[in-house]
Amino acid sequence: MRQEGNSIDNIENKIYKWLSIKNVTILVVMFLVFILIPIFLCSFVNRATGDDYGYAIATRMIWNSTKSLPLLLKASWNTITEYYYSWQGTWFSIFLFTLQPEVFSKDGYVIVAFLMIFLWIFSTWILGKRILEEIGITNWGKTILISIYLIVNISFIPSTKSSIFWYNGCSHYMVPFVMCQCGCYFLLQWGKEYSLRYFLGIVVIMSLLGGANYQAALMILIITVYYMIGHYYVKKNVKTLLLLIPCMLEIIGLIISMKAPGNKVRGGEEFGFSIQKVMQVIGKCFVESIKDVALYLREKPLIFVLMMACFIIALEVMHNREEKVTIKHPVWIGIASVCLYCAMQAPALYAEVSVSGGVYNMNFQTCMLMFFVIIILLANSLEGKINNKKEFTNDKLHKRIWVWGLGICFILVIWCRSDIKETTTWKCIDYIVSGQAEDFYKQMEIQTELMTQENVQDVVIPFVNDFQGPLMHMPVTEDSRKWTNYVTAKFYGKNSVVAIKRDEWERRYR
């Protein structure tokens, strides 16, 4: 029996030596790069569509005719004003809408996916690195934990359109989420140094988020209040009260946004503020959040397998810390993260209107953030208890958890392999391999060529279907009065545009 035990120990030691944190981190980073490649390939066929055109009509016309930045900003302001009174009050989002890439170049839309992925990774990295530094995790440990977190988020984000490929959707949801993460980083840095530059960063971000989507505005406001309470409790420094300034500026921006006459056009005459409704929504938030987690568990269990792997890895990297750090008030931090996630349900529940995929993205991203925080808290607590186990040497128990834990996770990944078809990368690969991406590119090249003809004011184009895999496409229809037709025509300076079946178009115009 002793020889058999020694044999198992020897095998575990060999596996443990090969599966070092450094080696596993390199594999995980390589996998992260791999899942991004099909996304970037799809970006080369990506094009502006629908609302991208509508909000950028004035700015494109001004830029093409003058190349003047002041006049461009004036046109942007006029567009914000127009939509503020006619459709929606989110003034910062509309400002971003007016600057969509095809305003500046007909091929500019290629940059959208690259830009969003960069912002997503950058903001996650600086915030994750800053948080993990606080608990003494080494560089390899920080890299692997943040990389797994990014793999889960990018792979299983509900709407690729509003997170990666569609400029307007990304500007209204992904960019504000990125700003929230940067704002959290500035909060942590300011609390450490009380530097003016970080405080100004908080002020700028929170002020602008007052004019963005309500989920992001609520998210950063809640986090700032959390931070004020916790920071003042620990340091008893009155400088903490300075954070009331960006909070008030954001609230002013939100009031301006919420008071927009266009909101009643979009949301109905009953759109407004009610304390009674707020209280009802708070209870519903917790119910809907539980439903969402149950849905993720039922439909995408691979998410939880990867989170379990993240937990095993967190235990190991915490064991390898040079200095053991005890997280204060872990229960309260866990409760606060749960409440933050539940709060993301509030804007949609309050408005009682149909929502876009970007809302589900924000819910998902905040849910994953909650799980990540809870994983770190649990791993830190369990690692401390393992170190106190007298019947095992610390290294032996950690090796066993590491080797067997990763082995079980690998088996579960194989068991849940069907979920891989639901990932962003698989959808992009399928879109490319099926030939649909190439077909869409050719059709959009024809559409752009026809829309940019100088001597034609009433344009007829071949019909392009609206199902384009991970991409967003609002097709021009046979009715020139439809919204997409109208804004597409105006964006290119045409009187009208209609679509007809491709074979009919070929017979008539080729």
N, C-alpha and C positions, 0 to 999 in steps of 0.2 A: 504493500500500500504506500509505503514511504517512497519507494522508487517511482511508482506511478505519479505520486504527488510532485516529486522532483521533476519528472518528465513534463508534466503540465506547466510547472513553473518555468522550466527552460524554454518551452514553446512560447509562453506568454512573454517572457523576457525578450526573446528574439523579435516577436511581433511588435512589442512595445518599443524596441530600439529602432525598428524600421518605421513604425508609425509615430515618429517624433512630431512635435508641434510644428516644427519648421517644414518637414516633408509634407504633412497634411495641409498646411497653409498654402504651400506652393501648388498642390493639386487643386485646392478649392479656388484659388485665384485664377488658375488656368481655366477651370470650369466656368467661372464668372465671365472671363473673356470670351470663351466659346459661346455662351448663350447670347452674348451681345452681337456676335458676327451676323447672324441672320437678320437681326433687327436693323443693323446698319445697312445691310444689302437692300432691305425693303425701303429704306429711306430714300434711295436713289430713284424710286418710281413714285414717291409721295408728291401730292399736289394740293394746292389750296382748293377750297370748295365752299359753297353755300355762304355761311356767316363770315368766313374769311374774306370773301368779296364784299359783303354788305357793309361791314364796319370800316373797310379800307378804301371805299370809293373816292372820297375827297382827298385822302392823303396820297393815293397813287396818282391822281390827276395833278396835284400840286408838285409832287416830286418829279414826275416825268417832264413837266413844263418848266420848272424853275431850278430844281436841285438845291433849293433853299431850306436850311434847317429851321429858321424862325417861321417861315410860311408853312412848313410841314407841321410844326407844333401848333400853329394857329388852326390849321385844318383839323388836327386831332382834337383840339379844344371844342371846335364847332360840332364835331361828331359826337363828343361826349355830351354836349348840351342838347343836341337833337334827341339822342336816345334817352337822356335823363328825363325828358318831358314826354317821350312817346313809348318807351318800352321798359327800361330798367335803370336803377340808380347806382350800380356798381361802377363808379367812375374810374377807379384805377384799372380794373379789368378792361373796360372799354378803351382806355388809353393804350393798353398793350395790344388790343385787337386792331387798332388803327395802324399799327406798325408791323403787320404781318409781312414776312420776307418777300412775297411777290410784289409788294409795293416798290421795292428797290431793284428787283431783278426777276425776270420770268423763270429763272432756274433757282431762285433763292430758297424755295420751300424745302430743298434737300437738307438744309441745315437743321430743320426742326427736331428730328429724332436725335441727332448728335447733340444738339444743345440741351434737350430735356434730359437725356441720359447723363450728360456731364453734370448738370445742375443737381440731379437726383443723387448721383454718387458723391459729388463734392460735399453737398450739405450733410449727407448721412455720415460721411467720413469725418468731417471736422467735429460734428456733434458727438458721434460715437467714440471717437478718439479721446475727446475731452472728458466724457463721462467715465470711460474705462481707465483713464489715467488716474482718476480720483481714487480708484480702488487698487492701484498698484499693478495692473496687468501690463505685461511686456509688449514690445512692438509686434512680435509674431502672434501673440494672443489677441491683440487688438485687431490685427489684420484679418485673422481667420473668423472671428466673431462678426465683425462688420461685413465681411464678404458673404457669409452664410445668410445674414440678415438681408442683404441686398439681393441675393439669389432668390430668396423666398418672395420678397416684395415684387421684383421685376417679373418673375416667372408667373405669379398668380394674381397679379393686379387685375381686377374685374374688367376694366375697359382700357384696352391698349390705345384706343382712339384719344381719350381724354388724358392720357398719361404720357404718351410718347409721340404720336403721329399727327394729331389734329391740333394745329396751332391755337385756335380759339379755345378749344377745350382745355388744352394744357395751360394756357395763359390764365384761365379762370380757376383751375384746380391744382395742377402740378406746381406752377410757379409760386402761388401762395403757400403751398405745403413746404416747398423748398425754403421760402422766406421764414416760415415758422421754425424750421430746423436751424436756420442761421440765427434767428432771433434767440432761440434757446442757447445756442453757443455764445452769443454776445452776453446774455444774462450771466452765464457761468463765468465768463472771463471778467466781466465788470465786477461781479461779486468778489473776485479774487484780487483785482488790481485797482478797482474804482477809477479806471482810465476813462477820460473824456471820449476817446474815439469809439470805445465799445458802447458807451451810453448813447452817443449820437447814432450808432448803428441800431440800437433798440428803438430810439425815437423815430427814425426814418422808416424802419420796417413796420412798426405798429401803426404809424400814421397812415402808411399806404395800404395796409391790410384792412383799414376801416372802409376802404372803397373796393375791396375784393370780395370773394365769396364769403358768406356768413360763417361757414364751418371753420375756415382758416382764421377769421377774425376772432371767433369764439375760442378757438384752440389756443392761440397765443395769449389771449387775455386771461384765460384760466391758468395757464402755465405761469404767467407773470405774477398773478395773485398768489399761487402756490409758493412761488419762489420768494416773494416778499415776506410771507408769513414764516416760512422756514428759515430764511436768511436772518430775519430780525430775531427770531427765537434763538438762533445759535450765536450770532455775533452781537446782538443788541446795538447795532449801529444805525443811527438815525438817517444815514445816507440812503438806507433802503427805501425810505419814503420818497426819494427822488423818482422812483419807478411809477409813482402816481401820475407823473407828467406824461409819459408815453401812453399810459392807460387812458387818461382823459383825452388825449389827442386822438386815439383810436376810436373812443366812444363818440367824439364829435364827428369823425369821419363816417362812422356807422349811422349816426342820426341823419347826416346829409344824404347818405345812400338810401336809408329806409324811407325818408320823406319824399323821395322822388315821385312826381306825379305818374311817371311811366310804370311804377310798380303796380298801381291800381289797374292799369291797362293790361298788364301781363297777368297779375294775380287775382284780379276781380275787385269790385268795389268794397268788399269786406276786408281786404288786405289792410292790416294795421296792427297796433300793439294792444294786448289785453293781458292783465295780470292773471286773471282767472284761467285763460288759455295756457299761459306759461306754466302754471302749477299742474295743469292736466298733462302737459307735455313732459314734464320732468319724470313722472311715473312711467309714461309710455317709453321713454328713452331706455330705461333698464330692461323692459320687456323686449323691445326690438333688438337691443344689443345681444341679449341671450339667444334670440332667434337667429341672429346673424352668425354667432359662434357655432351654434348647432348646425347651421347650413354649411359652414366651412368644414366642419368635422364630418358631415355626411357626404358632401359632394367632393371635397378636396382633402382627404385625410393625409395626403403626402405632405401638406403644410405642417401638420403636427409631428410627423416623423422627422422632418428637417429641424423643427424646433426642439425635438427631443435630442437630436444630434448636437444641436447648439448647446443644450444643457450639459451634455456629457463633456463637450469641449470646454465649456465654461468652468466646470469642476477641475479639469486638468490644468488649464492655464492659471487658475487661481492657486492651485497647489504649487505651481512653479514660480509664484511671486517671490521677489526678494523680501518684501515687507508685507506682512499680513495686515489687511485693513478691515475693520469692522464697520459695516454700514449702519448708521444710526437710524432708528425708527423705521425699520424695513416694512412693518405692517402698515404704517401710515402712508409710506411711499407707494406700496402696492394698492391700497385703497384709492389713493389719489389718481393713480394711472387708470384704474378701472372706471372711476367717475369721469375722467377726461374722455375715455373712449365712448362711454355712454352719452356724454354731452354732444358728441358729433352727430347724433341722431336728431337733435333738437330742431335745427333749422328746417329740415324737410318735413318733420312731423308738425311743426308749427304752421308752415305755409300750406300744408295739405294740398299740394299740387304734384303732378308727375315730375320726376327728377331725371337728370341726365346721368350717364355713366360716371361722370366725375364725382358725383355725390357718393356713389358706392366705392369709388377709389379712395376717397378721404376716409370713409368708414373703415375700409380694409387696412389702409396704411396706419391709422391710429390703433386699430386692433392689434396689428403686428408689433407696433411700438409698445403697447401694453404687455403683450406676451414676452417681448424681449426684456423689458424692465423686470417682470416677475421672474423670468429665468435667471437673470443676474442676481436678484435678491435671494432666490432659493439656493442657487449654486453657492453663493457666498456663505449662507447659513449652514448648508450641509457640509461644505468643505471644512468649516470650523469644527463641526461635530465629528467628522471622520478623523481629524487630527487628534481628537481626544480619545479615540478608540484604543484601549490597551491591548485587546486580544489580537490586533493586527498592527504590523508596522505600517506607517503612513504610506510608504512607497508601494508596498505589496497590495494594499487595498485599492489605491489609486490606479495601479497598473491593471488590476482586475476589472474595475469599473470602466476604465478606458478601453481595454481590448474587447471585453464582452459587450460593453455598451455600444461601441461602434459596429460590432458584428451584428447585434440585434437590429440596429438602425439600418444596416445594409440589407438585411433580410426583409425588413418592412418596406424599404424602398422598392425592392423587387415585387413584393406583394401588392403595392399600390402603384405599380408601373403604368396602369391605365390613366392615371392622373397626368402623366407626362403629355398626353395629347391635348390637355387643357392649358398647357403653359404658353406663354408669349412666344418663346423660341420655336416651339412646334408649329404654332399657327403661322409664324413667318416662314418657316421652312416649307410648310405645305403650300403656302401662297406662292412661293417661288417655284417649287418643283412642279406644281400643277400647270404652270405656264400662265396662270392668271395675272401674275405680276407683269410679265412681259407684254401680255395683251393689253393690260390697263395702261402701261407706259406708251404703247403705240397709239392707243385711242386718245390719250391726253395730249400727245404730241400733235395729232391731227386737230383736236379741239383748240389748242393754243394757236396753231398756225392759222386756223380759220378765224379765231377771235381777234387776231392781230393784223388781219388784212386791212389795208388803209382805205380802199375804195368800196367796202361793203359795210352797210349800216344795219341791215336786217340779215342776220346770220342763221344758217341752217347747218346743224352738226349731226353726226351719227350718234344714236343713243348709247349711253354708257350706264350699265346697271349699278345700283347702289350697294350691292354686296361686294366689298373689296377686302375680304379677310380682315387683317388687323388695321387696315387703313380706314379713314373716314372719307366718304364720298356722297355728296348730295347731287344727284344727277339733274341735268337740265331736262325738262319734260317737253311734251308736245304743246303745252299751253304757255304762251309767252307771258301771261299775267301771273303765273306762279312766282312765289318769292325767289326761288333759286334762279329761275330764268331772268327775272328782273335785275337782281343784284349782279349776276354774271355779266349781263349786257352792260350795265352801268359801269362796272369796274373796268371794262375794256373800252368804254366810251361808245358803245353801240346803241342803236335804237331798240333792238329786240334780238332775241335768240330763241330758237326752238330746236327740238331734237326729233329725228325720225328714225325708223328702224335702219340698221346698218346696211342691209342688203338693198333697201330702197334708196338710201343715200348713194350707195355705190353706183346704182343704175342711173341716177339723175345727175350726179356731179363728177363721176369719174369716167 
